[in-house]
Every structure is written in C-alpha cells, then in structure tokens.
Amino acid sequence: MDQPSQRTYSRLDSIQETEMSIHNEINFLDDLSQSLETSMDTLESLQFRSTPRSRGYRNKEAKCNHQKLVVIDERKWLKSRKKNQYIDFDDRERTELKKYFDALDQDDGGSIGLHELAD
C-alpha cells in the first residue's frame, strides 16, 4: 500500500477546517435565530399591550398638529418680513409659557379648569 502523500494530508486539513467553519456558522445562525425569536416575542407583546387609537382621536391629533404647523409657518413668515411687532412672544418665551401651562394642566386636557387653578 502506498503511504498517503503530503497533499492528501493538506486536503484533509482543509476539509476539517471547512467543516469547523461550517459548524461555527451553524452555531452563529442558531444563536441569531434564537435572538430574533426573542426579539419578535418582545415586539409582539409590546404591540399587544399598546392600545389602538380611535379614528376620532387620530383626527383630533392631526388637526392639532396641523394647527401647530400653521402657527410655526406664520411665525416664520412674519420674521422673514421683519414684522416682529405682530409676534406676541418670542420662541424662548413661548417655550417657558408652555412649561408653566403644562404644569397647571394636570389632566392634560389642553385647558386649565377652575379646579386646576385652585390647586
């Protein structure tokens, strides 16, 4: 019988390295799959917990956002035309007033009632 040549040993080593690499890739993919399943479970539980908003609420929210954008556009237009005398408060003052208003508006209703002022 012939002795295995150096080339045969080299090919065997190469095959073993390939098998090891494939095995490592499989382990990596298994870990990744496990991680994705955990992430999907977490995402599904979060979606289940979130309450869908009614159409009326979404419409009200859209109107409110639209009004905010209109005010921002008006303020930009007035500033660009040097009509600052028509702007009631500057941006810093508006931010500060908004903080005070939010502190007084305890029920987040968008208005301050008498019971909130009394407190």
N, C-alpha and C positions, 0 to 999 in steps of 0.2 A: 504494500500500500504506500501511496505517496503521502508525504508529510504536507500538511496544509501550508500554503505559502503565506508570506507576509501580507500579500494583497488580500487574501481571504480573511485574515485577522483584521485588517483595516476595514474591510467591508462589514464584518461582524460588529466592530466597534461603532461604525457609522449607523448601522441598523439599530443597535442598542441605544445610541444617543437619540435617534429619531423616535424610537419607542418611548424613551423617557420624556422627550419634548412633547409628544402627543399626550402622554399621561398627565404631564403638568398642565397642558392646555385644557384637558378634560376637567381636571380639578378646578382650574380657574373658572371655566364656564359653569360648572356646578355651583361654585360659590356665588358667581354673578347671578345665576338663575335664582338661587335662594334669596339673595339680596333683593332682586326685582320682585319676587313674590311677596316678601315682607313689605316692600315699598307700596306695592299695589294694594295689599291688605290695609295698610295705614291710610292710603288715599281713599279707598272705598269707605272706610269707617268715618273719615272726615267728611266725605260727601254725604253720607247717611245722616250725620249729625247736623249738617247745615240745613237750615230751613229755607225752602224756596220762597222767594218774594212774590207777592201777588202782582198782577199786572197793574193794578191801580197804584200800588206803591212805587213800582218802577216808573210809571208815567209821571207821578209826582216828583220823584227824584230827578228824572230827566228834565222836567220843567225848571226845577230849582237850579240844576247845573247850567241850563241854558240861560237863565236869568243872571247867574254869576258871570258867565262868559260875556253877556251883553254889557254888564257893568264894567268889566275889565276892558272891553273894546272901547266903550265910551270914554273911560278914563285915559286910555292910550291916545285916542283921537284928540281929546281936549289938551293933553300935554303936548302932543305934536304940533298943535296950532297955537301954542302959548296962551291957552285960555284957562290958566290955573285958577283964576278967580271964580270959576264955576265948579271947581272941585272942592267939596266940603271938607274933607280930611285927606291928609297925605297917607301914603301906604303904611308908614310906621304907626301913625295914629289909628288907622283902621284896624291894624293887627292888634294893637293894645285894647281898643274898644271891643273887638271880637272876643278877646280873652276875658274881659270883665263881663260881657254879656253871657258867655258860656258858663262862667262861674255862677251867675244868678239864675240861669235857665236850668233848674235842677232836673226837670223831667225831659229835657232835650226836645221839647215841643216846638221850638223855633220862636217862642214868645215868652214874655215874662208876665206871669199872672200875679194877682194881689197876694196870694198865699206865698209865692216865692219872694216877693218884695218884703213881706212881713218877717220872713226868716232872716 
